[in-house]
Amino acid sequence: MTLIAYQASTANLNAHYREVEHHQAEVANVVARKDAIVAQYADQPDSLEKRAELVGSENRIRVATQRFNEAAAVYNQSARSFPASLFTGSRFPRQVELAPLTPSEP
């Protein structure tokens, strides 16, 4: 394998993995925002506003999770291909687990 192929493979894996990490942070961010909304409305009775906030939060979680899963699928495909597969396990994870698309309940 040439040095150029090695550099291209590791750069490609690194770029894909950074994208996965970005979307993972985005999911954590929207989940934290949903938790803040749940805490904000905890003492209030059910209302249309409360329901709309919670549904909007759950939709944002689904979208962020879907984006994470798409980035993870691209990374996983790249990590399985040659010569990138030679570098997984040492510098990069062999595979990124996909996240379920349904948000967890508070």
Rosetta blueprint (number, residue, H / E / L):
1 M L
2 T L
3 L H
4 I H
5 A H
6 Y H
7 Q H
8 A H
9 S H
10 T H
11 A H
12 N H
13 L H
14 N H
15 A H
16 H H
17 Y H
18 R H
19 E H
20 V H
21 E H
22 H H
23 H H
24 Q H
25 A H
26 E H
27 V H
28 A H
29 N H
30 V H
31 V H
32 A H
33 R H
34 K H
35 D H
36 A H
37 I H
38 V H
39 A H
40 Q H
41 Y L
42 A L
43 D L
44 Q L
45 P L
46 D L
47 S L
48 L H
49 E H
50 K H
51 R H
52 A H
53 E H
54 L H
55 V H
56 G H
57 S H
58 E H
59 N H
60 R H
61 I H
62 R H
63 V H
64 A H
65 T H
66 Q H
67 R H
68 F H
69 N H
70 E H
71 A H
72 A H
73 A H
74 V H
75 Y H
76 N H
77 Q H
78 S H
79 A H
80 R H
81 S L
82 F L
83 P L
84 A H
85 S H
86 L H
87 F L
88 T E
89 G L
90 S L
91 R L
92 F E
93 P L
94 R L
95 Q L
96 V L
97 E L
98 L L
99 A L
100 P L
101 L L
102 T L
103 P L
104 S L
105 E L
106 P L
